[in-house]
Amino acid sequence: MKKYLLIFLLFFVAFSYAQQYKSHTVAKGENVYRIAKQYNTTPEAIYKINPTAKDGIQEGEILAIPITDDQEYKTHVVEQGDTVYSLSKKYEITVETIYLLNPEAVNGINVGQILNVGKAEKKEGTSIENTEGNKQEILDSLKAEDPDDRKVVRYITHKVKRKETLYGIAKKYDITVEDIKKFNKRLYSEQIKKKDKLRIPVYEKKQVQEAVIDSVDSRLSRTTKYVIKPKETKFGIARRHGITMSELEQMNPNMDPNFPIGMEITVPTTIFVSLKDSLQPGFQLYEIPPKETMFNLVRRLDISADSLLKMNPYIKDGLKAGMVITIPEQKPVDTLSVDAIRGERYIDLSSKLYNFKPKKIAVMLPFSVDTLDLNARQEIEEQLKNKQSLRISLDLYSGVLMAIDSAKTRGITTELNVYDTRKNNNGVHVKRILQENNFDDTDVVIGPLYQSNLEVVAAELKKYNTPVFSPASRRESSLYDNFFQTRPSNEMLQEKIISFVEKDTTDKNIILIVQQGKKYEEIKGKLTAKFPGAKVAKIEEGNYLYAVRLDAVLDKNKPNWVFLESSDVAMISNVIPLLNAKAESHKITLFTTDKNGAFDDDNIKNEHLSKLHMHYPSVDKEFDDEEGEGERSTKKVSDFEKKYKERYGVFPNNWAVRGFDIAYDVLMRLGTADDVYHAVSFEGTTEYVENKFNYAKKPLGGYYNKATYLIKFEDDLKLKVVE
């Protein structure tokens, strides 16, 4: 007790005097949490005077740091096997000192946790006294050190038009996207929409020094002669003088294409960027391909446009095909995933953790404990067999528990509260749960299972802005901003497969085989609109297809891409064998926008689906799960599955995996931001065992998950993720 009282008094005395601030230049690999530990402050204190840091910090960025004793500290990232005692020996300090510098260590230390392990030698830095606590003056005084900083002279209002983007608006006013977000802070967590009114800063124009040459025209107007040296290339010389290879060729129309050593050529007088200086460790050269845009480039490289401009000042005039620029070093292609190569950007949240405050999670599922006789084992087993909602709830819950354990190894601890919602349409009982328990400091609610109960929880917790994650329902909510739909909707799954086919319809014979009935008229209309040249196979009464009808729409001279839309086992078991028989003489690929349970019926042979290379969209990354003597024989068992089997004695089903993926993603997001709303503003997709997440905000209502899979049957009956 005396120890904590001493710590409190130390902080009280420190903050009783005038607050001081120091500038800190962000080093490679640093995050806000680690910087806070170094200066014995908190991430919240740093965010208070550096609000844009919530969107991430970059190497070289300058932060204002509140300090209490002008002392910096050494930090240590806890590794496997570390103990407080071993660290005290390693850094030659006492155990008591570690506890004094890290009060949270009293409850134990975790792998990945950052600890202060003694005082560091003081570094020279900017220290500013601030007796009135004016954080803007502090930021301004620090930013004054940055020669690129500009003063705001006035603001104008911009009304967002249809299809406008933040990047396009920023380019229009010659500012950055970050400039717009800085003065419209809601954009850190929301997307812009039509008729939005944005506050646009107008900066004071600086006088440009005449000595600075920063345009292509000015560089090309001053030339000199240059003699080719051994091992030099056209690529390197163009880069060295800040021009494209095509511009170098224009300056030397009679240049020998063999580029021999000793040849004299014309080049700009100014060496705009030294090749040696441009290729510091961690960077590489990149040639701009045709139709490359700044927006696509910065998004793919995961850096800001400002950072790219600082590395390559001359691209201010725009990107041109053939231009050679400096970019951060990229991973070799063979280490990238198929999805990364296709353009989907994945992010690893576990490498960005800084918020290690305990997370408070509530799980609300229909366990129906009130109907169970815990003394009657046989009765419970019968209910487990017959009650699907109970089985799903227990599977989801088992996955959530595994996620909490996994997050703990990353330093994220969780306080879990579990509530039994009992049954569907149980609003009165659900409201009673919310009224009788404290939810105002709950970080996230996972559940309930049913949409009706979900809507009640989202409505009641909207006043606290508590995020509510729907684990199973595919229905979105258009009423509540705190509603998170984790399962992509049927419309999104349809769009996934349709957009895939749309990319390559040239010289393809598109065929539609659609079940009769009102339910399927909508998808038939959508496919007909997307593929106006598609042929429609006539379906007889009773949803039956005659072979002669199929012959009428097949084409022997073209690949036949067939959409089969049905949930009727009889119809599917009729159509698939017909297509399979025709596959001997025709090129046929099968597609469906909805691989429902009918396709899994025993009457439908997977050998046929494999021969037809059936493609379908999926919420999760499906795989063949045949088991041989208790082990999966067709798939490499993941670490998660091994741990799950060790704990529960069986392999996890899709619901258990889903419970793990949802909960682990939520905990990782809470560890990388102040709250979930901030975390979902990060661009990119997260992926775990079998599910991936990329949340977007609806214009009206909450958030939806736009990350889906496209699965394909291979020849050997195995499933492959295409996208």
URSUL-V859023 format. One record per helix or strand. SS is the DSSP state (helix for helix, strand for strand). FROM is the first residue (numbers start at 1). TO is the last residue. If there is no record, write none. Layout:
# URSUL-V859023
ss=SS from=FROM to=TO
ss=SS from=FROM to=TO
This chain:
# URSUL-V859023
ss=helix from=2 to=15
ss=strand from=19 to=25
ss=helix from=32 to=38
ss=helix from=43 to=49
ss=helix from=51 to=55
ss=strand from=62 to=67
ss=strand from=73 to=77
ss=helix from=84 to=90
ss=helix from=95 to=101
ss=helix from=103 to=107
ss=strand from=114 to=119
ss=strand from=127 to=130
ss=helix from=135 to=143
ss=strand from=152 to=159
ss=helix from=166 to=172
ss=helix from=177 to=183
ss=helix from=185 to=188
ss=strand from=197 to=203
ss=helix from=216 to=220
ss=strand from=223 to=227
ss=helix from=234 to=240
ss=helix from=245 to=251
ss=strand from=264 to=268
ss=helix from=275 to=278
ss=strand from=283 to=287
ss=helix from=294 to=301
ss=helix from=305 to=311
ss=helix from=313 to=317
ss=strand from=324 to=328
ss=helix from=333 to=335
ss=helix from=338 to=341
ss=strand from=346 to=346
ss=helix from=349 to=352
ss=strand from=359 to=365
ss=helix from=369 to=371
ss=helix from=377 to=386
ss=helix from=388 to=408
ss=strand from=414 to=420
ss=helix from=427 to=436
ss=strand from=444 to=447
ss=helix from=451 to=464
ss=strand from=467 to=470
ss=strand from=483 to=485
ss=helix from=490 to=502
ss=strand from=508 to=514
ss=helix from=518 to=530
ss=strand from=535 to=536
ss=strand from=540 to=540
ss=strand from=544 to=544
ss=helix from=547 to=553
ss=strand from=559 to=565
ss=helix from=569 to=582
ss=strand from=588 to=592
ss=helix from=597 to=600
ss=helix from=606 to=611
ss=strand from=615 to=618
ss=strand from=627 to=628
ss=strand from=631 to=632
ss=helix from=639 to=648
ss=helix from=654 to=671
ss=helix from=676 to=679
ss=strand from=685 to=687
ss=strand from=692 to=693
ss=strand from=695 to=697
ss=strand from=703 to=705
ss=strand from=709 to=713
ss=strand from=719 to=721
